[in-house]
Amino acid sequence: MATKVSLRQKKISKGRKSLYLDFHPPIPHPKPFLNKKTGEMVTTTRREFLGLYIYEKAKTPIDKQHNTETLKIGESIRQKRENFLNKPEIYSQYEKEQLKLKELGEQCFVEYFTKLTNKRKGSNRLSWVSALKYLDTFTNGGLKFADLNEKFLEDFKEYLLTTKSNKSNKTTLSQNSAVSYFNKVKAALKQAYKDGILQYDLNAKISPIKAAETRREYLTLDELNKLVKTPCNNVLLKRAALFSALTGLRFSDIQKMTWGELEYINGQGYFLNFNQKKTKGVEVLPISEQAYSFTEGTENPKDMPQDKPVFEGLKYSAYHNKHLFQWIGAAGITKDITFHNFRHTFATLQLFNGTDIYTVSKMLGHKDLKTTQVYAKIVDEAKRTAANKIKLDL
């Protein structure tokens, strides 16, 4: 309810009137006191004397001027007090909305991005942290939401495509890293729109950076068989890598896999029921007996400790990668192979052996068939190379 403030006059001595403000309804008393007659605390008041007075009967020009000027002062005080007491009501609904938008626009986008980063976990968080570093450098940490627009985002996109890598001043940030970091910014914009900070979906207006075509290295079946026969300094890593080649699972999913996620069904074989760490998708994946053999579990996985990791102790680090590279080299393989290439190997060999691309896509847990088509392209190129090997002497 709005408070009405009126300027009133009270007769005092010597033919004068004291000016005071009358509040309706009463306002909180600036100095609450105890009423000795009633024994109750007085916490509200309807009056505020201004310490100003006018002449009841102004006769001289000076007295009349005094009254005029004093009444103007009193009215000015009345207006200010009424505005102050009715702050929320002095603005229209539209004005309130505009004030709120202005407040939201003053918020720092970099700080908002930092909060989103801190909510991430695992390898995804590392990617967000890297994106934050480039965003912070480009903006000097002071970008307001009000300054976010299509031009800024296009400029930041260009910056990512031309800036030096934080890992080395000698090399430019790779295009695929730029793709990843810019996508994190787009994700933050989308979330800000959902949170009501941005009033329109700015993310939808900005196209992502196009990913560079990369060669997805894979191992042939002969090379896999060589690796089976080649000793590795890290036996656990070897078993996990070959398991990936036979199932298509990512390192992160193999690392967190527990015995409770595996099951054996008579007449059907082994299955893995799990949540993909990267896509959060729920998957039921049939796995071969040969793949299961690399777990070194009992015939029925339900006989194993259900909460225990299948590949307990499996780690990802430069030290463990060294064992992987040594093992690959010892097998006489000269390709640049990382653990993830065993997943690529699974997909490529499946397509080579006639499995349709839709099935391979489902086995890999891809949400979009376009992701799997990269492997189909590899197979097509290999087939073209094979076709050109047979030539007649014409």
C-alpha positions, 0 to 999 in steps of 0.5 A: 500500500502506498504511503500518502504524505501531506504537508500540514500546519499547526498553530504555535506561539507568536502568530506562527504556524509550524510545518509538518508532514502527515503520513497515512498510513503511519510510518516506522518511528525513527526513534521508538520510545516507551509510552509511560501512560500505556506502558507500550512501545511507540514504534510508528508515527504519523507526524514529522515536524520540519522545523519550519514555520510561516506567519499566520497573518503575513502583513509585510512584503518580507513576511509574505515572501518568507511564507512563499519560500518556506512553503516551497521548501516544505512542499519539496521535502514532502515530495522527496519523502513521499517518493522515498517511501513509495520507491517501488510504486513510483515506477510503472511496470515497464520501468521496473522491467527496464531497471531489472534488465539494466541490473542484469546487464551489469553482471559480469559474463566472465564471472558467470562463466567461472561459476559454470566452470566450477560446476563441471567435473573431470575432463570436461571441467579441464576443457572449460577451465582452458576456455575460461583462460582464453576468455579472461585474456581476451576480455581482461576479465571485465565483460558485462552481459550488456556488452555481449553481442554478435560482433563481440562473439565474432571477434572472439571467434577470430581471436581463438583461431589466430591466438598462440596456444597457452601451452606454447607461444611458438604454435597457434591454438589448434582449430579443434581446440578453438572449436571446443572452447568457443562451444563452451562460450556458446553453452554459457550463452544458452544457459544465461538465456535459460536463466533469464539473464539474456533476453534473447537466445544469442547463442542461436544467432552465432554459428560455431567454428567449423571443425577441421577434418582430422585423420582418425588413425586406427589399427588393422586386425593384423596390427591388433594381433601383433599387440596381443602377442607383444608384452607391455610393461603395464599389463592393466593398460594392455588389457584395457586397450584391447578391451576398448578395441573389442567394445568401442568404449572410451577410456573414461567409461572403462576406467569407471566401469564396475562389475555391477554393470556387467551381466551374463545371460544364458543363451545371449552372452555378456552385456554392459549396462552403464551411463556414458560419462561424456554424453550421459546416455544410458547404454546397454552394450553387448560384448563378446566373450573375447572382450570379456576375457580381458577383464580377467573376471569369473565366468559370471560377473555377478560373482565379482565384488559389484562395486569394485572397478573392473580395471581397478588402478587404471590411470591416465597420465603422461607416465602411463602413455609412455608405456602405451607408446613403448608397447606400440613401438615394440610391436613394430607399429609406426602409427601415432596411436593413443588410447582413444585410437583403440575406440576408432579401431573398433568402429573402423573394423566393424564397418570394414567387416560389413556392420551397418553404420546405424548399428556401429553408431548405436554401439559407440553411443553416438547421439548423431549419425554424422559423428559416425560417418567420419569412420565410414569415410575412412572405409570408403577411402581404404576401399578406393585405395584397394580398388586402384591396386589392381591394374592391367597392362593395357 
